[in-house]
Amino acid sequence: MEERNATATWCPGCGRPGGEVSRCPSCGLPQAGADADRLRVVVWRLHQLGERQRALQEETAALRRERDRLLQALGHGTAAVAPAGTAARRESRPEMIRGVLLGLGSVLVAIAALIFAVVAWVRLGDLGRAGLLAAATLVAAAAGAATRRRLPATSEALAGLALALLLVDWYALRRGGLGGGWSDTAWWALGSGAGAAVAAVAARWLRLQRVTAPALAQVSAALAVLVVAEASWTVGVGLALAAAASAAVGGWLGGRAGWRGA
């Protein structure tokens, strides 16, 4: 097609020479008329643009190879001059690593506190047990509040630790004999509800608590249904109502920018 032009007598359908004929002998496409002439112009223009695009791609590839060679000759890497939109991928970001380590540390501390609550019951009196657990919870909560502005990720981890220690405190109160007339299900329905309330208050400043609060609230609702329901069908109805309430609250929170992700 390089030797042809837009007005030559070649078939715009198959590209073969058509001569002075009304239809192409190869593909049968009509060769006369305004539409055929215009089609021939369009096909020729597309061919020209394709050739130009191919030449530009080849030139771009050659220039990039030359750029890399020159940068290596000057002792420089190629990542600093990567074109816009093609930033080098990193296996992990420092923020991600920091968050994982902080979260892992908080989980380990919470597990240590739970083990302490179990073991310390044998060695300490009631006042010592309650005092140590309450002090640890308050210290974690205060540290989380103090670091909220300058160290937000650390504050999130400490707040999660404080909430976990609060649940450990609730467990310790149960072991201490408080609520003796309650079943374990009722006790933890109240405890998870209290934790959800605390997380909802902290969620005004801490993002992770916006996920914890709905999760604990749904756990509390499910346990409360198990406490008050008697027959299996009442359990099903209660859980369905709890799910409907969760969906309604979720839809309402979805309209609030800070809670949309949770």
Salt bridges, closest charged atoms under 4 A:
ASP37 OD1 - ARG40 NH1 3.27
GLU51 OE1 - ARG54 NH2 2.78
GLU58 OE2 - ARG54 NH1 3.03
ASP68 OD1 - ARG67 NH2 3.12
ASP126 OD1 - ARG129 NH1 2.69
ASP184 OD1 - ARG174 NH2 2.79
